[in-house]
Amino acid sequence: MARERKLVIPGVDKKLLVKDAAKLMPDMARRRFIAGGASLGALTLLTGCDVLDSSSAENLLHYVSKFNDAVQAAIFNPNALAPTYSEKDITRPFPFNAYYDIDDAPRVDGSTWKLEVRGLVDNKKSWTLDELYQLPQEKQITRHICVEGWSAIGSWTGTPLRHFLEVVGADTRAKYCWFQCADSDGYNSPLDMATALHPQTQMTFKFADQILPRAYGFPMKIRVPTKLGFKNPKYVVSMEVTNDYKGGYWEDQGYNSFSGS
C-alpha cells in the first residue's frame, strides 16, 4: 500500500478535482452529481468551499469525504452480515499487506504485551494475552477487501468485540472505539460504535486455527469484514471508547473513515 495518497495536483486541476470529489461520494449522490453536470460550481454550492488554491481544494475534498462518511453511517445495517465461506475457498497463501515490508513488521513479545483499555469504560484494567485467550472465541471465514482493489479469503478466530465491550462495561452510546498499534509510525484507526458492535467484528487471536502470525498482526488484530482492509488494525496495543473523533493513520491522509466494503 502506498504511503501517501495525493488527490490534488499542485495548481489545482479543476477537472481532476471534480473527478476526485465524485469518487469520494456515495453511489446515489455520485449519480445525481454526474447527472447534474459534475461541475466545480456544483461542488462549491454543495460544500461552501471557494477553490482558489491547493489548500482550499483539499478542504473541499475533506468536506465531501465527511459527507460520504455520514451517508454510509446512516444507511449501515448493523444486522446485515458479510458473506462467509468454506475452508476450500481460503486464499493460500494469504497475502501480507502493509505500508512497509514484512521484515519491518512489528515484533511484539506476547509474554509482556498487555492490551490497554481507556476511555468510557467501567473497568480500565490492562489485559494480558493469556487473559484474553480465556474469553469465548468464534471462528469466521470471511473476505478481506483492500482499498487497492484486491481481496483474499481467510480464516480468523477470536472474541466478538461486542462481547469484550460488555465485559469491560463500555458505554456503547459513545461514538467510537479507537485503536492504537505497535507500528513504528503509530498506526491508529477509529471504528464507529455501530460497527464495533456488529456480530462479525472480532478481536482476532488466531489465523487458520493457529496463533496469529506476526505477518497478520500478532498478538491481536481487529477483524472487521464489513469494512475495507485498512480499517482492520493489526498489532493492537490499546483501545479507547470515546466520543471524540481522533482521526487515523490513513483517515488523516484523505481516506473515508467509515469505509464500508
C-alpha positions in Angstrom: 0.0 0.0 0.0 1.4 3.4 -0.9 2.5 5.6 1.9 0.8 8.7 0.7 -2.3 9.4 -1.3 -2.3 12.6 -3.3 -5.7 13.7 -4.5 -5.0 17.1 -5.9 -2.0 18.1 -8.1 -0.2 21.4 -7.4 -2.0 24.4 -9.1 -5.4 22.7 -8.8 -6.5 20.9 -12.0 -10.3 21.6 -11.8 -11.3 18.6 -13.9 -9.2 16.3 -11.8 -10.6 17.9 -8.6 -14.2 17.3 -9.8 -13.3 13.7 -10.7 -11.7 13.0 -7.3 -14.6 14.6 -5.4 -17.1 12.3 -7.3 -15.0 9.3 -6.3 -15.5 10.2 -2.7 -19.3 10.5 -2.9 -21.6 7.6 -2.1 -23.2 6.0 -5.1 -26.6 7.7 -5.0 -25.0 11.2 -4.5 -22.4 10.4 -7.2 -25.1 9.5 -9.8 -27.0 12.7 -9.0 -23.9 14.8 -9.2 -22.9 13.4 -12.5 -26.4 13.7 -13.9 -26.4 17.3 -12.9 -23.3 18.1 -14.8 -20.5 17.3 -12.4 -19.2 20.9 -12.3 -16.9 22.8 -9.9 -19.8 25.2 -9.4 -22.0 22.4 -8.1 -19.2 21.4 -5.7 -18.9 24.9 -4.5 -22.6 25.1 -3.8 -22.5 21.8 -2.0 -19.6 22.5 0.2 -19.4 26.2 0.5 -15.7 26.0 -0.4 -14.4 28.5 -3.0 -11.5 26.8 -4.6 -8.7 29.2 -5.1 -5.6 27.2 -4.4 -4.5 23.6 -3.4 -5.3 24.3 0.3 -8.9 25.2 -0.4 -9.2 22.3 -2.8 -8.1 19.9 0.0 -10.7 21.5 2.2 -13.4 20.8 -0.4 -12.3 17.1 -0.7 -12.3 16.8 3.1 -15.9 18.1 3.3 -17.0 15.6 0.6 -15.2 12.8 2.4 -17.0 13.6 5.7 -20.3 13.9 3.8 -19.7 10.4 2.5 -19.0 9.1 6.0 -22.3 10.5 7.2 -24.3 8.9 4.4 -22.6 5.5 4.8 -23.2 5.6 8.6 -26.8 6.5 8.1 -27.5 3.5 5.8 -25.3 1.0 7.7 -27.4 -2.1 8.7 -25.9 -3.5 11.9 -27.7 -6.8 11.4 -26.5 -7.4 7.8 -23.7 -9.9 7.7 -20.7 -10.0 5.4 -20.6 -13.2 3.3 -18.9 -16.3 4.9 -17.1 -19.0 3.0 -15.8 -22.6 3.4 -12.3 -23.9 4.0 -11.9 -24.7 0.3 -12.4 -21.0 -0.5 -9.5 -19.8 1.6 -6.8 -17.9 -0.2 -3.4 -19.7 0.1 -1.0 -18.2 0.7 -2.9 -15.3 2.3 -1.1 -12.1 1.3 0.8 -9.9 3.7 -0.2 -6.2 3.3 1.1 -3.1 5.0 2.8 0.2 4.1 6.1 -1.5 5.0 7.9 -4.7 4.0 7.3 -7.8 6.1 10.8 -7.6 7.5 9.8 -4.3 9.1 6.6 -5.6 10.7 6.4 -5.1 14.5 7.9 -7.7 16.7 5.7 -7.9 19.8 6.7 -10.0 22.9 3.4 -11.8 23.8 4.7 -12.6 27.3 4.9 -9.0 28.3 2.3 -7.4 26.0 -0.9 -6.1 27.5 -4.0 -4.5 25.9 -4.6 -1.1 27.5 -8.3 -0.2 27.8 -9.1 3.5 28.2 -12.0 6.0 27.9 -15.7 5.5 28.6 -15.4 2.0 30.3 -16.1 0.9 33.8 -13.1 -1.4 34.0 -9.8 0.2 32.8 -7.6 -2.7 33.7 -5.0 -3.9 31.1 -5.4 -7.4 29.7 -2.7 -9.9 29.2 -2.8 -12.2 26.2 -3.5 -15.2 28.4 -6.5 -13.4 30.0 -7.8 -12.6 26.5 -7.4 -16.2 25.4 -9.8 -17.2 28.1 -12.7 -15.3 26.6 -15.2 -17.1 24.4 -14.0 -17.3 20.8 -15.6 -17.8 17.4 -14.3 -18.7 14.0 -15.2 -16.9 10.8 -14.1 -17.4 7.2 -14.5 -14.0 5.6 -13.1 -11.9 2.8 -10.6 -9.2 3.3 -11.1 -6.4 0.8 -8.2 -4.0 0.2 -8.7 -0.4 -0.9 -6.1 -1.1 -3.6 -8.7 -3.3 -5.4 -7.6 -6.9 -4.4 -9.3 -9.3 -1.9 -8.5 -12.6 -0.2 -10.4 -15.0 2.0 -9.0 -16.0 5.4 -9.9 -18.0 8.5 -10.0 -15.9 11.7 -10.7 -16.9 15.3 -11.3 -14.6 18.2 -13.6 -12.9 20.6 -16.5 -10.8 19.3 -15.6 -7.2 20.1 -19.1 -6.5 21.4 -18.6 -9.2 24.0 -15.4 -7.6 25.2 -17.1 -4.2 25.3 -19.8 -5.7 27.5 -17.1 -7.3 29.8 -15.3 -4.1 30.4 -18.5 -2.1 30.9 -18.1 0.1 27.8 -20.6 3.0 27.2 -22.0 1.7 23.9 -23.7 5.1 23.4 -20.3 6.5 22.7 -19.4 7.2 19.1 -16.1 5.4 18.6 -13.7 2.7 19.6 -10.2 4.0 18.7 -7.3 1.6 18.3 -3.6 2.2 18.5 -1.0 -0.2 17.2 2.6 -1.2 17.8 3.8 0.0 14.3 6.8 2.4 14.5 4.7 5.2 12.9 1.9 4.8 15.5 -0.8 3.3 13.2 -4.2 4.1 14.6 -7.8 3.9 13.4 -11.3 4.6 14.8 -14.3 2.3 14.4 -17.8 3.8 14.7 -19.7 2.2 17.6 -22.3 0.5 15.4 -19.5 -1.4 13.5 -17.7 -2.2 16.8 -21.0 -3.9 18.0 -21.5 -5.7 14.7 -21.6 -9.5 15.4 -18.7 -10.2 13.0 -16.3 -7.6 14.3 -13.7 -9.6 16.2 -10.7 -9.3 18.4 -8.6 -11.9 16.4 -6.1 -14.2 18.1 -5.8 -17.0 15.5 -5.3 -17.3 11.8 -6.0 -20.7 10.1 -6.5 -22.2 13.6 -3.0 -21.2 14.7 -1.8 -18.4 16.9 -2.0 -15.2 14.9 1.3 -15.0 12.9 3.4 -11.8 13.0 2.6 -11.1 9.4 -1.1 -10.8 10.2 -0.9 -8.8 13.4 0.3 -10.8 16.4 -0.7 -10.7 19.2 -4.1 -9.2 18.2 -5.8 -7.6 15.3 -9.3 -6.2 14.9 -11.1 -8.1 12.1 -13.9 -6.1 10.5 -15.3 -7.9 7.5 -17.8 -5.2 6.8 -15.0 -2.6 6.3 -12.1 -2.1 3.9 -8.8 -3.6 4.9 -7.2 -0.5 6.4 -10.0 -0.4 9.0 -8.7 -3.8 10.4 -5.8 -2.6 12.6 -3.0 -5.1 13.5 -0.6 -5.3 16.4 -3.1 -3.6 18.6 -1.8 -2.2 21.9 -4.7 -0.1 23.2 -8.4 0.5 22.8 -10.2 3.7 23.8 -14.0 4.2 23.9 -14.7 7.8 23.2 -17.0 10.4 21.8 -14.1 12.3 20.2 -13.0 11.7 16.6 -9.3 11.2 16.9 -8.5 10.6 13.2 -6.4 7.7 12.0 -3.3 6.9 10.0 -5.0 6.7 6.6 -8.0 8.8 7.5 -5.7 11.7 8.1 -4.4 11.3 4.6 -7.8 11.5 3.0 -9.4 8.1 3.2 -13.0 7.9 4.3 -13.3 7.0 8.0 -16.4 4.8 7.5 -15.1 2.9 4.5 -17.7 0.1 4.5 -16.9 -2.6 1.9 
